[in-house]
Amino acid sequence: MWGANDAPHDRLEWCADVMRSKGSNNTHTMGDVVVCVNPSEARGLAANGLSRADVQQGLFELARRRIDDLRPTGPMRPNNDVPHHYTWWPDWVDQTRDDTMVPCVERPDDIHVVVCGADSIPWWAVCPGWGHLGGFAETRAVEITPEEAP
């Protein structure tokens, strides 16, 4: 990851900065996010004592935006009263305060961390989802016949 030092928190912060982009459905409606790290980044995180669950929890805590950044006041939201709340955000998101920090996913497990790609310089990639609109992650076994095996 160009520009980030090796401190785990700093590396997570760089990824979280992409996850909390205003242009992402997740930032506004939560849902699932896939975070890809290559093998050398995964080794670096592990060498610094971070498990997959630690990465998920760290990103969950960091990938947040202030509610007033996400829901500016206007005709659709003249104030913070209940009739103007997003119904898809969980009840624990305090929508009555402009300084509430809203996560881009509902829970850490909604951040799917996968190791993939070439074993080169450390890198990350963020694949946002469709938010509460659907497209939730699903895993299935892939059957490979002997003829298809490498």
Sequence and secondary structure as in RCSB ss.txt:
>XXXX:A:sequence
MWGANDAPHDRLEWCADVMRSKGSNNTHTMGDVVVCVNPSEARGLAANGLSRADVQQGLFELARRRIDDLRPTGP
MRPNNDVPHHYTWWPDWVDQTRDDTMVPCVERPDDIHVVVCGADSIPWWAVCPGWGHLGGFAETRAVEITPEEAP
>XXXX:A:secstr
 TT  S HHHHHHHHHHHHT TT HHHHH   EEEEE HHHHHHHHHTT  HHHHHHHHHHHSEEEHHHHS SBT
TBSSSSGGGS TTS TTS TT TT EEESSSSGGGEEEEE S SSS  EEEEE  GGGS           TTT  
